[in-house]
Amino acid sequence: MTQTMTNLDLYAKAEHLLGIEEATEALYDLYRSELDELNIKTLLDVGCGRGGFMERMISDGVTCKGLDLSLVMVKECKAKGLDAECVDISDVDGKFDAIVSIFDVLNFMDKPDLLKFLDSVADKLDDEGIFIADINTLYGFSDVAEGSMCKEKNDEFLIVDAEFVNDKLHTQFTLFEKQDSLYKKYQDTIVQYFHKIKIFQNLDKLKLVDKQTFSLYDSEDKTLLIFKKKI
């Protein structure tokens, strides 16, 4: 029996089998180091997942709010007592000293949605605010992300098949979960988009002030983007 759920909720359900904990922590360290000297008081985490980065920043005295389009993730954040919502950024009230989108969030948007999102980010930033995000490089998609993997743990079995074609990474997740004596099958495909840096260099409301290509899984597979609001 194949169970239907949104693709982001399926990703949330399978995430613990992907072995990305070390990479996630490395990204948290990188973002935190960029924010350390800015004396920010408020932060919006778009694509907050289970709230790990918010927990770090809250421990530094920062007031944090999280957004995620996976209701599974938002429920887990709320269970921890974190301020999180399953809404679009354009529906959030207030402005923030800093906004972050950690671990490929921008790659889940096609170009029109990306440009709309970046305008909304600018609208939610204070005048001196900063926006930080990371994206996959072309190498990160074609040489690192593409391929297949299987992972089994306890009563769960995950198959991931990823193919990069025409600047899009199509990743099919198939999860088998044992319930009583039967297995339930969950399956869906997530699409990610490769974005060239030039897309970010002529935005209407944000100025790209720094970009850093770095290695997360392999050589130069990620780029960190740092923006300031245009005033």
C-alpha positions as CSV (number, residue, x, y, z in Angstrom):
1,M,0.0,0.0,0.0
2,T,1.4,3.4,-1.0
3,Q,0.6,6.2,1.5
4,T,0.1,9.8,0.1
5,M,1.6,12.8,1.9
6,T,3.2,16.0,0.7
7,N,6.7,15.6,-0.6
8,L,8.2,17.9,2.0
9,D,6.5,15.9,4.8
10,L,7.9,12.7,3.3
11,Y,11.3,14.3,3.3
12,A,10.8,15.2,7.0
13,K,9.7,11.7,7.7
14,A,12.8,10.2,6.0
15,E,15.4,12.8,7.0
16,H,16.8,10.9,10.0
17,L,17.8,8.1,7.5
18,L,19.8,10.4,5.2
19,G,22.9,10.8,7.3
20,I,23.0,14.6,7.1
21,E,23.4,15.4,10.7
22,E,27.1,16.3,10.4
23,A,26.6,18.5,7.4
24,T,23.7,20.3,9.1
25,E,25.8,21.0,12.1
26,A,28.6,22.3,9.9
27,L,26.2,24.7,8.2
28,Y,24.9,25.9,11.6
29,D,28.4,26.7,12.6
30,L,29.0,28.6,9.4
31,Y,25.9,30.7,9.7
32,R,26.4,31.4,13.4
33,S,29.9,32.6,12.7
34,E,28.6,35.1,10.1
35,L,26.0,36.4,12.5
36,D,28.2,36.4,15.7
37,E,29.5,40.0,15.3
38,L,26.3,41.6,14.0
39,N,24.6,41.9,17.4
40,I,21.2,40.9,16.0
41,K,18.2,40.7,18.2
42,T,15.6,39.1,16.0
43,L,15.9,36.3,13.4
44,L,13.6,34.6,11.0
45,D,14.6,31.1,9.9
46,V,12.9,30.2,6.6
47,G,12.9,26.5,6.1
48,C,13.6,26.0,9.8
49,G,13.2,22.2,9.8
50,R,13.1,20.9,13.4
51,G,14.4,24.2,14.8
52,G,18.0,23.3,15.5
53,F,19.4,26.6,14.3
54,M,16.8,28.6,16.2
55,E,17.7,26.7,19.4
56,R,21.3,27.7,18.9
57,M,20.5,31.4,18.3
58,I,18.0,31.5,21.2
59,S,20.8,30.3,23.5
60,D,22.7,33.4,22.3
61,G,19.8,35.6,23.4
62,V,18.2,36.1,19.9
63,T,14.5,36.1,19.5
64,C,13.7,33.6,16.7
65,K,10.8,32.7,14.6
66,G,10.7,29.8,12.1
67,L,8.8,29.0,8.9
68,D,8.6,25.7,7.2
69,L,6.3,24.4,4.5
70,S,6.3,20.9,6.1
71,L,3.7,20.6,8.8
72,V,5.6,17.7,10.3
73,M,8.6,20.0,10.9
74,V,6.5,22.8,12.3
75,K,4.7,20.4,14.7
76,E,8.1,19.2,16.0
77,C,9.3,22.8,16.5
78,K,6.2,23.6,18.5
79,A,6.6,20.5,20.6
80,K,9.9,22.0,21.6
81,G,8.3,25.3,22.5
82,L,9.7,27.1,19.5
83,D,7.8,29.8,17.6
84,A,7.1,28.2,14.2
85,E,4.5,28.4,11.5
86,C,3.6,26.6,8.3
87,V,3.0,29.8,6.2
88,D,4.5,31.7,3.4
89,I,7.0,34.4,4.3
90,S,4.8,37.1,2.8
91,D,2.2,36.3,5.5
92,V,4.5,36.9,8.4
93,D,4.1,40.0,10.5
94,G,7.0,42.3,11.6
95,K,10.5,42.8,10.5
96,F,13.8,41.1,11.5
97,D,17.5,42.0,11.9
98,A,18.4,38.8,10.1
99,I,16.8,36.2,7.9
100,V,18.4,32.8,7.1
101,S,17.5,30.0,4.7
102,I,19.7,27.0,5.5
103,F,20.5,23.9,3.5
104,D,19.4,24.3,-0.1
105,V,16.1,26.1,0.7
106,L,16.5,28.4,-2.4
107,N,17.1,25.4,-4.6
108,F,13.6,24.2,-4.0
109,M,12.2,27.2,-5.8
110,D,12.1,27.7,-9.6
111,K,13.2,31.1,-10.9
112,P,9.9,33.0,-10.7
113,D,9.2,31.7,-7.2
114,L,12.7,32.5,-6.1
115,L,12.5,36.1,-7.3
116,K,9.2,36.5,-5.5
117,F,10.6,35.0,-2.4
118,L,13.7,37.3,-2.4
119,D,11.4,40.4,-2.7
120,S,9.5,39.1,0.3
121,V,12.7,38.6,2.3
122,A,13.7,42.2,1.6
123,D,10.2,43.4,2.8
124,K,10.7,41.5,6.1
125,L,14.2,42.8,6.8
126,D,15.0,45.9,8.9
127,D,16.8,48.6,7.0
128,E,20.2,47.4,8.2
129,G,19.1,43.7,8.0
130,I,21.1,40.8,6.6
131,F,19.9,37.7,4.6
132,I,22.1,34.6,4.4
133,A,21.4,31.5,2.3
134,D,23.3,28.7,0.7
135,I,22.8,27.1,-2.7
136,N,24.2,24.0,-4.5
137,T,26.8,24.7,-7.1
138,L,26.6,22.9,-10.5
139,Y,29.2,20.5,-9.3
140,G,27.2,19.9,-6.1
141,F,24.2,18.9,-8.2
142,S,25.8,16.9,-11.0
143,D,28.7,15.2,-9.1
144,V,27.5,15.0,-5.5
145,A,23.7,14.9,-5.3
146,E,23.0,12.8,-8.4
147,G,22.9,9.0,-7.8
148,S,21.2,6.4,-5.6
149,M,21.4,5.3,-2.0
150,C,19.6,2.8,0.3
151,K,19.4,3.0,4.1
152,E,17.8,0.6,6.5
153,K,17.3,1.2,10.2
154,N,15.1,-0.8,12.6
155,D,11.7,-1.2,10.8
156,E,12.4,1.4,8.1
157,F,13.9,1.1,4.7
158,L,14.7,4.1,2.4
159,I,15.6,4.3,-1.3
160,V,16.7,7.6,-2.8
161,D,17.2,8.0,-6.6
162,A,18.4,11.4,-7.8
163,E,18.9,12.4,-11.5
164,F,20.2,15.8,-12.6
165,V,18.8,16.9,-16.0
166,N,18.4,20.3,-17.6
167,D,19.4,22.1,-14.5
168,K,16.9,20.2,-12.3
169,L,17.6,17.6,-9.7
170,H,14.7,15.1,-9.5
171,T,15.0,13.1,-6.3
172,Q,12.6,10.2,-5.7
173,F,12.1,9.1,-2.1
174,T,10.6,5.7,-1.4
175,L,10.2,4.9,2.3
176,F,8.9,1.5,3.6
177,E,7.8,1.7,7.3
178,K,6.8,-1.4,9.2
179,Q,3.4,-1.2,11.0
180,D,2.5,-4.4,12.8
181,S,3.2,-7.2,10.4
182,L,2.8,-5.1,7.2
183,Y,4.9,-2.4,5.5
184,K,3.5,0.9,4.4
185,K,5.1,2.5,1.3
186,Y,5.5,6.3,1.0
187,Q,6.8,7.7,-2.3
188,D,7.2,11.1,-3.9
189,T,9.6,13.2,-5.9
190,I,11.2,16.4,-4.9
191,V,12.6,18.8,-7.6
192,Q,15.5,21.2,-6.9
193,Y,16.7,23.9,-9.3
194,F,20.3,25.0,-10.1
195,H,20.6,28.8,-9.9
196,K,23.5,30.7,-11.5
197,I,25.0,33.4,-9.3
198,K,24.1,36.1,-11.8
199,I,20.4,35.7,-10.8
200,F,21.3,37.1,-7.4
201,Q,23.5,40.0,-8.7
202,N,20.8,42.3,-10.0
203,L,17.9,42.1,-7.6
204,D,15.5,44.9,-7.1
205,K,15.5,44.9,-3.3
206,L,18.5,43.0,-2.1
207,K,22.2,43.6,-2.8
208,L,24.6,40.6,-2.9
209,V,27.5,41.7,-0.7
210,D,29.4,38.5,-0.4
211,K,29.6,34.9,-1.8
212,Q,31.7,32.1,-0.5
213,T,32.1,28.8,-2.3
214,F,32.9,26.0,0.1
215,S,33.0,22.2,0.6
216,L,30.3,20.5,2.5
217,Y,30.3,17.0,1.2
218,D,32.9,17.3,-1.6
219,S,35.1,19.9,-3.3
220,E,33.2,23.3,-3.7
221,D,29.7,21.8,-3.7
222,K,28.0,24.8,-2.0
223,T,28.0,28.6,-2.1
224,L,27.1,30.9,0.8
225,L,25.2,34.0,-0.3
226,I,25.1,37.1,2.0
227,F,22.7,40.0,1.1
228,K,21.9,43.4,2.5
229,K,18.6,45.2,2.0
230,K,18.7,48.0,-0.6
231,I,17.5,51.3,0.9
